């Protein structure tokens, strides 16, 4: 995600789901393996590649960050 922010000179908001095997129907749980199946990892990244919120693993939540649009024009790799 950081390379996308740097390359695109843009903010990146990556929303990744948290899924445990308990979310699967009973007959598919053995195929889902261990828990969690998908551990999340939501994150907000500034245009220069700096992580400004998150990543959020193995828990539900909401990420907040102040975004400064002028940073899109003035960003450099951090």
HTML snippet that shows the backbone in 3Dmol.js (N, CA, C, O; Angstrom):
<script src="https://3Dmol.org/build/3Dmol-min.js"></script>
<div id="view" style="width:600px;height:400px;position:relative"></div>
<script>
const pdb = `
ATOM      1  N   UNK A   1       0.810  -1.179   0.000  1.00  0.00           N
ATOM      2  CA  UNK A   1       0.000   0.000   0.000  1.00  0.00           C
ATOM      3  C   UNK A   1       0.868   1.264   0.000  1.00  0.00           C
ATOM      4  O   UNK A   1       0.516   2.275  -0.606  1.00  0.00           O
ATOM      5  N   UNK A   2       1.995   1.183   0.684  1.00  0.00           N
ATOM      6  CA  UNK A   2       2.876   2.350   0.712  1.00  0.00           C
ATOM      7  C   UNK A   2       3.404   2.682  -0.681  1.00  0.00           C
ATOM      8  O   UNK A   2       3.495   3.854  -1.046  1.00  0.00           O
ATOM      9  N   UNK A   3       3.749   1.661  -1.456  1.00  0.00           N
ATOM     10  CA  UNK A   3       4.279   1.962  -2.788  1.00  0.00           C
ATOM     11  C   UNK A   3       3.201   2.572  -3.676  1.00  0.00           C
ATOM     12  O   UNK A   3       3.523   3.361  -4.565  1.00  0.00           O
ATOM     13  N   UNK A   4       1.942   2.233  -3.464  1.00  0.00           N
ATOM     14  CA  UNK A   4       0.859   2.829  -4.242  1.00  0.00           C
ATOM     15  C   UNK A   4       0.726   4.310  -3.894  1.00  0.00           C
ATOM     16  O   UNK A   4       0.539   5.144  -4.779  1.00  0.00           O
ATOM     17  N   UNK A   5       0.825   4.640  -2.589  1.00  0.00           N
ATOM     18  CA  UNK A   5       0.740   6.035  -2.154  1.00  0.00           C
ATOM     19  C   UNK A   5       1.888   6.859  -2.730  1.00  0.00           C
ATOM     20  O   UNK A   5       1.682   7.982  -3.191  1.00  0.00           O
ATOM     21  N   UNK A   6       3.092   6.301  -2.703  1.00  0.00           N
ATOM     22  CA  UNK A   6       4.262   7.012  -3.221  1.00  0.00           C
ATOM     23  C   UNK A   6       4.173   7.167  -4.734  1.00  0.00           C
ATOM     24  O   UNK A   6       4.370   8.259  -5.268  1.00  0.00           O
ATOM     25  N   UNK A   7       3.879   6.081  -5.410  1.00  0.00           N
ATOM     26  CA  UNK A   7       3.829   6.105  -6.872  1.00  0.00           C
ATOM     27  C   UNK A   7       2.713   7.010  -7.389  1.00  0.00           C
ATOM     28  O   UNK A   7       2.900   7.749  -8.355  1.00  0.00           O
ATOM     29  N   UNK A   8       1.548   6.945  -6.735  1.00  0.00           N
ATOM     30  CA  UNK A   8       0.411   7.741  -7.186  1.00  0.00           C
ATOM     31  C   UNK A   8       0.352   9.128  -6.588  1.00  0.00           C
ATOM     32  O   UNK A   8      -0.485   9.940  -6.981  1.00  0.00           O
ATOM     33  N   UNK A   9       1.251   9.413  -5.621  1.00  0.00           N
ATOM     34  CA  UNK A   9       1.230  10.688  -4.897  1.00  0.00           C
ATOM     35  C   UNK A   9      -0.183  10.991  -4.420  1.00  0.00           C
ATOM     36  O   UNK A   9      -0.736  12.060  -4.679  1.00  0.00           O
ATOM     37  N   UNK A  10      -0.757  10.003  -3.706  1.00  0.00           N
ATOM     38  CA  UNK A  10      -2.133  10.120  -3.242  1.00  0.00           C
ATOM     39  C   UNK A  10      -2.276   9.457  -1.873  1.00  0.00           C
ATOM     40  O   UNK A  10      -1.427   8.673  -1.450  1.00  0.00           O
ATOM     41  N   UNK A  11      -3.360   9.791  -1.201  1.00  0.00           N
ATOM     42  CA  UNK A  11      -3.687   9.090   0.031  1.00  0.00           C
ATOM     43  C   UNK A  11      -4.248   7.730  -0.332  1.00  0.00           C
ATOM     44  O   UNK A  11      -4.975   7.588  -1.316  1.00  0.00           O
ATOM     45  N   UNK A  12      -3.907   6.731   0.467  1.00  0.00           N
ATOM     46  CA  UNK A  12      -4.428   5.386   0.255  1.00  0.00           C
ATOM     47  C   UNK A  12      -5.185   4.974   1.513  1.00  0.00           C
ATOM     48  O   UNK A  12      -4.641   5.007   2.617  1.00  0.00           O
ATOM     49  N   UNK A  13      -6.436   4.588   1.334  1.00  0.00           N
ATOM     50  CA  UNK A  13      -7.252   4.065   2.411  1.00  0.00           C
ATOM     51  C   UNK A  13      -7.527   2.608   2.074  1.00  0.00           C
ATOM     52  O   UNK A  13      -8.325   2.313   1.184  1.00  0.00           O
ATOM     53  N   UNK A  14      -6.875   1.706   2.776  1.00  0.00           N
ATOM     54  CA  UNK A  14      -7.018   0.276   2.513  1.00  0.00           C
ATOM     55  C   UNK A  14      -7.929  -0.323   3.580  1.00  0.00           C
ATOM     56  O   UNK A  14      -7.581  -0.360   4.760  1.00  0.00           O
ATOM     57  N   UNK A  15      -9.071  -0.781   3.161  1.00  0.00           N
ATOM     58  CA  UNK A  15     -10.055  -1.364   4.070  1.00  0.00           C
ATOM     59  C   UNK A  15     -10.041  -2.875   3.898  1.00  0.00           C
ATOM     60  O   UNK A  15     -10.549  -3.399   2.907  1.00  0.00           O
ATOM     61  N   UNK A  16      -9.462  -3.566   4.857  1.00  0.00           N
ATOM     62  CA  UNK A  16      -9.314  -5.008   4.772  1.00  0.00           C
ATOM     63  C   UNK A  16     -10.166  -5.684   5.829  1.00  0.00           C
ATOM     64  O   UNK A  16     -10.172  -5.277   6.991  1.00  0.00           O
ATOM     65  N   UNK A  17     -10.875  -6.704   5.425  1.00  0.00           N
ATOM     66  CA  UNK A  17     -11.834  -7.341   6.323  1.00  0.00           C
ATOM     67  C   UNK A  17     -11.188  -8.289   7.321  1.00  0.00           C
ATOM     68  O   UNK A  17     -10.137  -8.880   7.075  1.00  0.00           O
ATOM     69  N   UNK A  18     -11.862  -8.405   8.457  1.00  0.00           N
ATOM     70  CA  UNK A  18     -11.488  -9.360   9.490  1.00  0.00           C
ATOM     71  C   UNK A  18     -12.517 -10.484   9.438  1.00  0.00           C
ATOM     72  O   UNK A  18     -13.698 -10.251   9.694  1.00  0.00           O
ATOM     73  N   UNK A  19     -12.091 -11.678   9.115  1.00  0.00           N
ATOM     74  CA  UNK A  19     -12.987 -12.834   9.020  1.00  0.00           C
ATOM     75  C   UNK A  19     -12.407 -13.973   9.847  1.00  0.00           C
ATOM     76  O   UNK A  19     -11.240 -14.332   9.692  1.00  0.00           O
ATOM     77  N   UNK A  20     -13.221 -14.533  10.717  1.00  0.00           N
ATOM     78  CA  UNK A  20     -12.818 -15.717  11.473  1.00  0.00           C
ATOM     79  C   UNK A  20     -13.610 -16.914  10.958  1.00  0.00           C
ATOM     80  O   UNK A  20     -14.609 -16.757  10.255  1.00  0.00           O
ATOM     81  N   UNK A  21     -13.153 -18.105  11.315  1.00  0.00           N
ATOM     82  CA  UNK A  21     -13.852 -19.301  10.808  1.00  0.00           C
ATOM     83  C   UNK A  21     -15.276 -19.385  11.353  1.00  0.00           C
ATOM     84  O   UNK A  21     -16.115 -20.072  10.770  1.00  0.00           O
ATOM     85  N   UNK A  22     -15.563 -18.704  12.454  1.00  0.00           N
ATOM     86  CA  UNK A  22     -16.920 -18.710  13.001  1.00  0.00           C
ATOM     87  C   UNK A  22     -17.913 -18.009  12.076  1.00  0.00           C
ATOM     88  O   UNK A  22     -19.119 -18.221  12.203  1.00  0.00           O
ATOM     89  N   UNK A  23     -17.435 -17.185  11.153  1.00  0.00           N
ATOM     90  CA  UNK A  23     -18.295 -16.496  10.195  1.00  0.00           C
ATOM     91  C   UNK A  23     -18.769 -17.428   9.081  1.00  0.00           C
ATOM     92  O   UNK A  23     -19.715 -17.102   8.364  1.00  0.00           O
ATOM     93  N   UNK A  24     -18.127 -18.576   8.933  1.00  0.00           N
ATOM     94  CA  UNK A  24     -18.486 -19.539   7.897  1.00  0.00           C
ATOM     95  C   UNK A  24     -19.624 -20.434   8.371  1.00  0.00           C
ATOM     96  O   UNK A  24     -19.780 -20.647   9.574  1.00  0.00           O
ATOM     97  N   UNK A  25     -20.422 -20.962   7.445  1.00  0.00           N
ATOM     98  CA  UNK A  25     -21.434 -21.950   7.824  1.00  0.00           C
ATOM     99  C   UNK A  25     -20.764 -23.160   8.486  1.00  0.00           C
ATOM    100  O   UNK A  25     -19.615 -23.481   8.183  1.00  0.00           O
ATOM    101  N   UNK A  26     -21.469 -23.808   9.365  1.00  0.00           N
ATOM    102  CA  UNK A  26     -20.932 -24.922  10.149  1.00  0.00           C
ATOM    103  C   UNK A  26     -20.260 -25.985   9.273  1.00  0.00           C
ATOM    104  O   UNK A  26     -19.205 -26.507   9.634  1.00  0.00           O
ATOM    105  N   UNK A  27     -20.862 -26.306   8.130  1.00  0.00           N
ATOM    106  CA  UNK A  27     -20.309 -27.366   7.283  1.00  0.00           C
ATOM    107  C   UNK A  27     -19.028 -26.955   6.548  1.00  0.00           C
ATOM    108  O   UNK A  27     -18.356 -27.814   5.977  1.00  0.00           O
ATOM    109  N   UNK A  28     -18.680 -25.693   6.548  1.00  0.00           N
ATOM    110  CA  UNK A  28     -17.461 -25.235   5.880  1.00  0.00           C
ATOM    111  C   UNK A  28     -16.342 -24.851   6.852  1.00  0.00           C
ATOM    112  O   UNK A  28     -15.230 -24.547   6.420  1.00  0.00           O
ATOM    113  N   UNK A  29     -16.617 -24.862   8.130  1.00  0.00           N
ATOM    114  CA  UNK A  29     -15.626 -24.408   9.104  1.00  0.00           C
ATOM    115  C   UNK A  29     -14.358 -25.242   9.116  1.00  0.00           C
ATOM    116  O   UNK A  29     -13.273 -24.697   9.315  1.00  0.00           O
ATOM    117  N   UNK A  30     -14.463 -26.540   8.911  1.00  0.00           N
ATOM    118  CA  UNK A  30     -13.260 -27.371   8.926  1.00  0.00           C
ATOM    119  C   UNK A  30     -12.351 -27.034   7.742  1.00  0.00           C
ATOM    120  O   UNK A  30     -11.132 -27.183   7.834  1.00  0.00           O
ATOM    121  N   UNK A  31     -12.938 -26.583   6.634  1.00  0.00           N
ATOM    122  CA  UNK A  31     -12.154 -26.202   5.466  1.00  0.00           C
ATOM    123  C   UNK A  31     -11.509 -24.834   5.645  1.00  0.00           C
ATOM    124  O   UNK A  31     -10.535 -24.517   4.963  1.00  0.00           O
ATOM    125  N   UNK A  32     -12.040 -24.022   6.553  1.00  0.00           N
ATOM    126  CA  UNK A  32     -11.523 -22.676   6.755  1.00  0.00           C
ATOM    127  C   UNK A  32     -10.201 -22.669   7.515  1.00  0.00           C
ATOM    128  O   UNK A  32      -9.495 -21.660   7.516  1.00  0.00           O
ATOM    129  N   UNK A  33      -9.865 -23.763   8.150  1.00  0.00           N
ATOM    130  CA  UNK A  33      -8.596 -23.845   8.868  1.00  0.00           C
ATOM    131  C   UNK A  33      -8.628 -23.090  10.178  1.00  0.00           C
ATOM    132  O   UNK A  33      -9.665 -23.026  10.839  1.00  0.00           O
ATOM    133  N   UNK A  34      -7.493 -22.515  10.556  1.00  0.00           N
ATOM    134  CA  UNK A  34      -7.382 -21.804  11.825  1.00  0.00           C
ATOM    135  C   UNK A  34      -8.107 -20.476  11.816  1.00  0.00           C
ATOM    136  O   UNK A  34      -8.656 -20.048  10.801  1.00  0.00           O
ATOM    137  N   UNK A  35      -8.097 -19.851  12.943  1.00  0.00           N
ATOM    138  CA  UNK A  35      -8.740 -18.554  13.051  1.00  0.00           C
ATOM    139  C   UNK A  35      -7.675 -17.494  13.311  1.00  0.00           C
ATOM    140  O   UNK A  35      -6.770 -17.818  14.080  1.00  0.00           O
ATOM    141  N   UNK A  36      -7.655 -16.311  12.794  1.00  0.00           N
ATOM    142  CA  UNK A  36      -8.597 -15.801  11.798  1.00  0.00           C
ATOM    143  C   UNK A  36      -8.239 -16.245  10.387  1.00  0.00           C
ATOM    144  O   UNK A  36      -7.089 -16.568  10.090  1.00  0.00           O
ATOM    145  N   UNK A  37      -9.239 -16.253   9.534  1.00  0.00           N
ATOM    146  CA  UNK A  37      -9.025 -16.614   8.131  1.00  0.00           C
ATOM    147  C   UNK A  37      -8.403 -15.426   7.393  1.00  0.00           C
ATOM    148  O   UNK A  37      -7.503 -15.598   6.571  1.00  0.00           O
ATOM    149  N   UNK A  38      -8.886 -14.244   7.689  1.00  0.00           N
ATOM    150  CA  UNK A  38      -8.335 -13.000   7.149  1.00  0.00           C
ATOM    151  C   UNK A  38      -8.177 -12.052   8.333  1.00  0.00           C
ATOM    152  O   UNK A  38      -9.163 -11.729   8.995  1.00  0.00           O
ATOM    153  N   UNK A  39      -6.958 -11.601   8.611  1.00  0.00           N
ATOM    154  CA  UNK A  39      -6.685 -10.875   9.850  1.00  0.00           C
ATOM    155  C   UNK A  39      -6.838  -9.361   9.747  1.00  0.00           C
ATOM    156  O   UNK A  39      -6.479  -8.651  10.687  1.00  0.00           O
ATOM    157  N   UNK A  40      -7.353  -8.854   8.652  1.00  0.00           N
ATOM    158  CA  UNK A  40      -7.558  -7.414   8.527  1.00  0.00           C
ATOM    159  C   UNK A  40      -6.326  -6.711   8.013  1.00  0.00           C
ATOM    160  O   UNK A  40      -5.700  -7.161   7.053  1.00  0.00           O
ATOM    161  N   UNK A  41      -5.974  -5.608   8.648  1.00  0.00           N
ATOM    162  CA  UNK A  41      -4.812  -4.838   8.237  1.00  0.00           C
ATOM    163  C   UNK A  41      -5.177  -3.503   7.607  1.00  0.00           C
ATOM    164  O   UNK A  41      -4.394  -2.943   6.840  1.00  0.00           O
ATOM    165  N   UNK A  42      -6.359  -2.990   7.925  1.00  0.00           N
ATOM    166  CA  UNK A  42      -6.759  -1.697   7.380  1.00  0.00           C
ATOM    167  C   UNK A  42      -5.756  -0.624   7.775  1.00  0.00           C
ATOM    168  O   UNK A  42      -5.194  -0.652   8.870  1.00  0.00           O
ATOM    169  N   UNK A  43      -5.541   0.329   6.859  1.00  0.00           N
ATOM    170  CA  UNK A  43      -4.497   1.329   7.067  1.00  0.00           C
ATOM    171  C   UNK A  43      -4.805   2.578   6.236  1.00  0.00           C
ATOM    172  O   UNK A  43      -5.478   2.503   5.209  1.00  0.00           O
ATOM    173  N   UNK A  44      -4.298   3.730   6.701  1.00  0.00           N
ATOM    174  CA  UNK A  44      -4.361   4.973   5.929  1.00  0.00           C
ATOM    175  C   UNK A  44      -2.928   5.451   5.742  1.00  0.00           C
ATOM    176  O   UNK A  44      -2.166   5.551   6.703  1.00  0.00           O
ATOM    177  N   UNK A  45      -2.571   5.746   4.497  1.00  0.00           N
ATOM    178  CA  UNK A  45      -1.196   6.121   4.162  1.00  0.00           C
ATOM    179  C   UNK A  45      -1.190   7.455   3.410  1.00  0.00           C
ATOM    180  O   UNK A  45      -1.993   7.675   2.504  1.00  0.00           O
ATOM    181  N   UNK A  46      -0.271   8.336   3.805  1.00  0.00           N
ATOM    182  CA  UNK A  46      -0.118   9.653   3.171  1.00  0.00           C
ATOM    183  C   UNK A  46       0.620   9.516   1.840  1.00  0.00           C
ATOM    184  O   UNK A  46       1.265   8.497   1.593  1.00  0.00           O
ATOM    185  N   UNK A  47       0.531  10.536   0.978  1.00  0.00           N
ATOM    186  CA  UNK A  47       1.161  10.483  -0.338  1.00  0.00           C
ATOM    187  C   UNK A  47       2.661  10.173  -0.334  1.00  0.00           C
ATOM    188  O   UNK A  47       3.153   9.591  -1.300  1.00  0.00           O
ATOM    189  N   UNK A  48       3.390  10.532   0.694  1.00  0.00           N
ATOM    190  CA  UNK A  48       4.820  10.242   0.755  1.00  0.00           C
ATOM    191  C   UNK A  48       5.141   8.850   1.243  1.00  0.00           C
ATOM    192  O   UNK A  48       6.311   8.469   1.292  1.00  0.00           O
ATOM    193  N   UNK A  49       4.122   8.073   1.610  1.00  0.00           N
ATOM    194  CA  UNK A  49       4.331   6.703   2.061  1.00  0.00           C
ATOM    195  C   UNK A  49       4.266   6.515   3.567  1.00  0.00           C
ATOM    196  O   UNK A  49       4.399   5.392   4.054  1.00  0.00           O
ATOM    197  N   UNK A  50       4.064   7.599   4.318  1.00  0.00           N
ATOM    198  CA  UNK A  50       4.004   7.500   5.772  1.00  0.00           C
ATOM    199  C   UNK A  50       2.653   6.939   6.211  1.00  0.00           C
ATOM    200  O   UNK A  50       1.606   7.408   5.765  1.00  0.00           O
ATOM    201  N   UNK A  51       2.680   5.934   7.086  1.00  0.00           N
ATOM    202  CA  UNK A  51       1.451   5.368   7.649  1.00  0.00           C
ATOM    203  C   UNK A  51       0.934   6.357   8.684  1.00  0.00           C
ATOM    204  O   UNK A  51       1.627   6.659   9.655  1.00  0.00           O
ATOM    205  N   UNK A  52      -0.291   6.866   8.482  1.00  0.00           N
ATOM    206  CA  UNK A  52      -0.836   7.859   9.406  1.00  0.00           C
ATOM    207  C   UNK A  52      -1.954   7.316  10.285  1.00  0.00           C
ATOM    208  O   UNK A  52      -2.386   7.995  11.217  1.00  0.00           O
ATOM    209  N   UNK A  53      -2.429   6.113  10.007  1.00  0.00           N
ATOM    210  CA  UNK A  53      -3.401   5.432  10.875  1.00  0.00           C
ATOM    211  C   UNK A  53      -3.336   3.943  10.592  1.00  0.00           C
ATOM    212  O   UNK A  53      -3.293   3.516   9.438  1.00  0.00           O
ATOM    213  N   UNK A  54      -3.328   3.151  11.669  1.00  0.00           N
ATOM    214  CA  UNK A  54      -3.266   1.703  11.523  1.00  0.00           C
ATOM    215  C   UNK A  54      -1.836   1.220  11.443  1.00  0.00           C
ATOM    216  O   UNK A  54      -0.923   1.949  11.830  1.00  0.00           O
ATOM    217  N   UNK A  55      -1.616   0.025  10.957  1.00  0.00           N
ATOM    218  CA  UNK A  55      -2.615  -0.943  10.500  1.00  0.00           C
ATOM    219  C   UNK A  55      -3.387  -1.557  11.677  1.00  0.00           C
ATOM    220  O   UNK A  55      -2.888  -1.633  12.800  1.00  0.00           O
ATOM    221  N   UNK A  56      -4.582  -1.977  11.390  1.00  0.00           N
ATOM    222  CA  UNK A  56      -5.484  -2.530  12.391  1.00  0.00           C
ATOM    223  C   UNK A  56      -5.651  -4.030  12.114  1.00  0.00           C
ATOM    224  O   UNK A  56      -6.378  -4.423  11.203  1.00  0.00           O
ATOM    225  N   UNK A  57      -4.968  -4.859  12.913  1.00  0.00           N
ATOM    226  CA  UNK A  57      -5.005  -6.312  12.739  1.00  0.00           C
ATOM    227  C   UNK A  57      -5.788  -6.988  13.865  1.00  0.00           C
ATOM    228  O   UNK A  57      -5.744  -6.547  15.014  1.00  0.00           O
ATOM    229  N   UNK A  58      -6.497  -8.051  13.529  1.00  0.00           N
ATOM    230  CA  UNK A  58      -7.167  -8.942  14.482  1.00  0.00           C
ATOM    231  C   UNK A  58      -8.154  -8.255  15.409  1.00  0.00           C
ATOM    232  O   UNK A  58      -8.377  -8.710  16.531  1.00  0.00           O
ATOM    233  N   UNK A  59      -8.748  -7.157  14.945  1.00  0.00           N
ATOM    234  CA  UNK A  59      -9.790  -6.483  15.718  1.00  0.00           C
ATOM    235  C   UNK A  59     -10.630  -5.624  14.790  1.00  0.00           C
ATOM    236  O   UNK A  59     -10.158  -5.163  13.750  1.00  0.00           O
ATOM    237  N   UNK A  60     -11.879  -5.415  15.178  1.00  0.00           N
ATOM    238  CA  UNK A  60     -12.736  -4.509  14.439  1.00  0.00           C
ATOM    239  C   UNK A  60     -12.468  -3.098  14.919  1.00  0.00           C
ATOM    240  O   UNK A  60     -12.112  -2.894  16.079  1.00  0.00           O
ATOM    241  N   UNK A  61     -12.635  -2.127  14.043  1.00  0.00           N
ATOM    242  CA  UNK A  61     -12.424  -0.752  14.445  1.00  0.00           C
ATOM    243  C   UNK A  61     -12.573   0.203  13.288  1.00  0.00           C
ATOM    244  O   UNK A  61     -12.795  -0.199  12.146  1.00  0.00           O
ATOM    245  N   UNK A  62     -12.445   1.473  13.605  1.00  0.00           N
ATOM    246  CA  UNK A  62     -12.524   2.538  12.611  1.00  0.00           C
ATOM    247  C   UNK A  62     -11.252   3.357  12.717  1.00  0.00           C
ATOM    248  O   UNK A  62     -10.847   3.736  13.816  1.00  0.00           O
ATOM    249  N   UNK A  63     -10.621   3.633  11.594  1.00  0.00           N
ATOM    250  CA  UNK A  63      -9.418   4.450  11.567  1.00  0.00           C
ATOM    251  C   UNK A  63      -9.775   5.871  11.140  1.00  0.00           C
ATOM    252  O   UNK A  63     -10.584   6.077  10.236  1.00  0.00           O
ATOM    253  N   UNK A  64      -9.160   6.841  11.803  1.00  0.00           N
ATOM    254  CA  UNK A  64      -9.360   8.250  11.485  1.00  0.00           C
ATOM    255  C   UNK A  64      -8.006   8.898  11.237  1.00  0.00           C
ATOM    256  O   UNK A  64      -7.008   8.529  11.856  1.00  0.00           O
ATOM    257  N   UNK A  65      -7.981   9.864  10.330  1.00  0.00           N
ATOM    258  CA  UNK A  65      -6.753  10.623  10.088  1.00  0.00           C
ATOM    259  C   UNK A  65      -7.114  11.978   9.495  1.00  0.00           C
ATOM    260  O   UNK A  65      -8.074  12.103   8.734  1.00  0.00           O
ATOM    261  N   UNK A  66      -6.335  12.982   9.852  1.00  0.00           N
ATOM    262  CA  UNK A  66      -6.468  14.296   9.214  1.00  0.00           C
ATOM    263  C   UNK A  66      -5.753  14.231   7.874  1.00  0.00           C
ATOM    264  O   UNK A  66      -4.599  13.812   7.792  1.00  0.00           O
ATOM    265  N   UNK A  67      -6.448  14.648   6.831  1.00  0.00           N
ATOM    266  CA  UNK A  67      -5.887  14.615   5.484  1.00  0.00           C
ATOM    267  C   UNK A  67      -5.707  16.046   5.004  1.00  0.00           C
ATOM    268  O   UNK A  67      -6.636  16.851   5.057  1.00  0.00           O
ATOM    269  N   UNK A  68      -4.512  16.354   4.539  1.00  0.00           N
ATOM    270  CA  UNK A  68      -4.180  17.686   4.047  1.00  0.00           C
ATOM    271  C   UNK A  68      -3.947  17.580   2.540  1.00  0.00           C
ATOM    272  O   UNK A  68      -2.923  17.057   2.100  1.00  0.00           O
ATOM    273  N   UNK A  69      -4.890  18.074   1.762  1.00  0.00           N
ATOM    274  CA  UNK A  69      -4.839  17.904   0.308  1.00  0.00           C
ATOM    275  C   UNK A  69      -3.604  18.538  -0.328  1.00  0.00           C
ATOM    276  O   UNK A  69      -3.146  18.075  -1.372  1.00  0.00           O
ATOM    277  N   UNK A  70      -3.056  19.593   0.287  1.00  0.00           N
ATOM    278  CA  UNK A  70      -1.849  20.201  -0.285  1.00  0.00           C
ATOM    279  C   UNK A  70      -0.668  19.242  -0.240  1.00  0.00           C
ATOM    280  O   UNK A  70       0.297  19.415  -0.985  1.00  0.00           O
ATOM    281  N   UNK A  71      -0.731  18.241   0.618  1.00  0.00           N
ATOM    282  CA  UNK A  71       0.364  17.250   0.701  1.00  0.00           C
ATOM    283  C   UNK A  71       0.471  16.419  -0.577  1.00  0.00           C
ATOM    284  O   UNK A  71       1.539  15.889  -0.884  1.00  0.00           O
ATOM    285  N   UNK A  72      -0.610  16.305  -1.309  1.00  0.00           N
ATOM    286  CA  UNK A  72      -0.592  15.592  -2.594  1.00  0.00           C
ATOM    287  C   UNK A  72       0.366  16.292  -3.557  1.00  0.00           C
ATOM    288  O   UNK A  72       1.055  15.635  -4.338  1.00  0.00           O
ATOM    289  N   UNK A  73       0.409  17.620  -3.502  1.00  0.00           N
ATOM    290  CA  UNK A  73       1.269  18.395  -4.407  1.00  0.00           C
ATOM    291  C   UNK A  73       2.701  18.504  -3.915  1.00  0.00           C
ATOM    292  O   UNK A  73       3.616  18.669  -4.721  1.00  0.00           O
ATOM    293  N   UNK A  74       2.913  18.413  -2.611  1.00  0.00           N
ATOM    294  CA  UNK A  74       4.246  18.664  -2.043  1.00  0.00           C
ATOM    295  C   UNK A  74       4.908  17.425  -1.451  1.00  0.00           C
ATOM    296  O   UNK A  74       5.959  17.537  -0.820  1.00  0.00           O
ATOM    297  N   UNK A  75       4.326  16.262  -1.638  1.00  0.00           N
ATOM    298  CA  UNK A  75       4.831  15.058  -0.967  1.00  0.00           C
ATOM    299  C   UNK A  75       6.192  14.628  -1.495  1.00  0.00           C
ATOM    300  O   UNK A  75       6.519  14.793  -2.670  1.00  0.00           O
ATOM    301  N   UNK A  76       6.964  14.072  -0.578  1.00  0.00           N
ATOM    302  CA  UNK A  76       8.235  13.444  -0.936  1.00  0.00           C
ATOM    303  C   UNK A  76       8.295  12.138  -0.165  1.00  0.00           C
ATOM    304  O   UNK A  76       7.556  11.964   0.803  1.00  0.00           O
ATOM    305  N   UNK A  77       9.146  11.229  -0.566  1.00  0.00           N
ATOM    306  CA  UNK A  77       9.230   9.923   0.072  1.00  0.00           C
ATOM    307  C   UNK A  77       9.742  10.095   1.500  1.00  0.00           C
ATOM    308  O   UNK A  77      10.746  10.764   1.745  1.00  0.00           O
ATOM    309  N   UNK A  78       9.001   9.453   2.464  1.00  0.00           N
ATOM    310  CA  UNK A  78       9.394   9.524   3.869  1.00  0.00           C
ATOM    311  C   UNK A  78       9.793   8.167   4.394  1.00  0.00           C
ATOM    312  O   UNK A  78      10.155   8.039   5.564  1.00  0.00           O
TER     313      UNK A  78
END
`;
const viewer = $3Dmol.createViewer("view");
viewer.addModel(pdb, "pdb");
viewer.setStyle({}, {cartoon: {color: "spectrum"}});
viewer.zoomTo();
viewer.render();
</script>
